[in-house]
Amino acid sequence: MNETEQRSGAVSEDVLLDVRGVSVEYRVRGGGRRRTRVLDDVSLTVRPGETVGLVGESGSGKSTLGRAVLGLAPLAAGEVRLDGRVISGLTGAARRRLAGDLQVVFQDPQGSLNPAMTVRDIVLEPVVAAGTEPADAERDLRTLLDQVHLPADALDRYPSEFSGGQRQRIAIARALVRRPKLIVCDEIVSALDLTTQARILDLLVEIQERTGVALLFTSHDLGVIRAISHRVAVLFRGSLLEFGDVRDVTGEPRDPYTRRLLMAAPVADPGRQRERRAAYRAEFPLATAGR
C-alpha cells in the first residue's frame, strides 16, 4: 500500500464507538491541586468495520483519547459508549468483561509481550483468563497464526526470537483471539521500518475485510493514516480540528495545521519530496526557521 492510496468502500452507518464531549485532565506535578487539560471536548464515532485514524504531533492528545476509550485515562467530562452501552467509568469485573469486545495493540511489541512466555501462551492467555479451556482455545490457534502470516512453528518460540514486525503480528494475534468488535492501535507501526510498516498496514486491511473488526488507529504520520483509514480525526493540543472522510481531510484540508501535517509527510519520489519541502517552507516559514 503506497502513500497515495486511500481507503474506500461501503461501511455501515451504525455507530459502534461513540465518544461524546470527552475531556481528560491530569494533575500538574508539583502544582498542588492544579490540573492541566490534555483533551478538551472531543467527539467522534467509529462504525462497525471502519478504521478511524487519529493523527497529530506528539502531545496532541491522540494516545490519550485511545487510553480514555480503554478506561486507562479518567474522564473529566463526557462519556464513551460502545455498542450503545456507556463504558467510561467501568472498573473491576465490568471492565474485564468488556475485553471480549474491546482490545488494544500497543506501540512497542517488545514491551507488551512477556519475554518468559511462548507465543502459544501469550496468544491463549486472554481466552484462558476469560474461562475457556486451553484445549478448546488451541483449536483455532494455528488458523489465527496463519491469518497474521506467522509460521506454525512460532507457537513454541519466544518473543526475543522474532523481528519487530513479527512481534507486532503476535500482538495483533493476541488482540484478535477474543474476536473483538474494536481494536485500539496505538502508534503500532511507528517503530518499524517503512517496508515492515507497509506489510503491517496491509495485514490490518486484510484482517478487517475478513473479520469486520473496527480499528481506532493513532499515528503522527498522515501518510500512514491516509493508507489505513476510512475517516480521519486531526488533533492539536487536545482539541479536535477536523473529522471526516479520509479523501476530504487529506485531499482538501480546511485547517492550516492539517495542511502542515500533510506537507510534512515524506514521499518516496525525490523530485516530489523536494517540491513538497519547498511548498512547506513557503507556506509555513516560521515552522522551518533555523532548519
Secondary structure, 3 states (H helix, E strand, C coil): CCCCCCCCCCCCCCCCEEEEEEEEEEECCCCCCCEEEEEEEEEEEECCCCEEEEECCCCCCHHHHHHHHHCCCCEEEEEEEECCEECCCCCHHHHHHHHHCEEEECCCHHHHCCCCCCHHHHHHHHHHHCCCCHHHHHCCHHHHHHHCCCCHHHHHCCHHHCCHHHHHHHHHHHHHCCCCCEEEEECCCCCCCHHHHHHHHHHHHHHHHHHCCEEEEEECCHHHHHHHCCEEEEEECCEEEEEEEHHHHHHCCCCHHHHHHHHHCCCCCHHHHHHHHHHHHHHCHHHHCCC
